[in-house]
């Protein structure tokens, strides 16, 4: 079952840019479309909590780190794959909202640790539950076997991309 919008995209590409269509693997624009739609849904959920989409990655990274839910800014940047400037903006914004706190690392005052507050923990747990409910609705269209197969194939694609940073050369 295919999306009418996506099939229109393929049709227009075939009609108006046939040389690009010949080499097109439809899975890639489908992945892009799924990602865009998923990000829009997640952004709607985040807006309920007054959060921006980038805040989701930061808060989930802290929550995944385990109790006491704290990381250094360098660890956060590595987990989130964001620039230090983008991370700094998110840290200020979330600290202002009371979602995180920052304090000097014991034994090394030069390093500030970022910790999830109770408010931040409760908010991200609620938001993740809502995102997972969206995933559940979407996955109801597939069998467990189909979902496992999809996951395996996407994991292989991701592995290739992550292993070879020079693919585009």
VENQUI-V660569 format. One record per run of one state. SS is the DSSP state (A for helix, B for strand, O for the rest). FROM is the first residue (numbers start at 1). LEN is the number of residues. Records with the same first field share a line. If there is no record, write none. Layout:
SS = FROM-LEN, FROM-LEN
This chain:
O = 1-3, 17-1, 23-3, 49-4, 65-5, 81-3, 97-3, 106-2, 117-1, 140-4, 164-6
A = 4-13, 18-5, 26-23, 53-12, 73-8, 84-13, 118-22, 144-20
B = 70-3, 100-6, 108-9
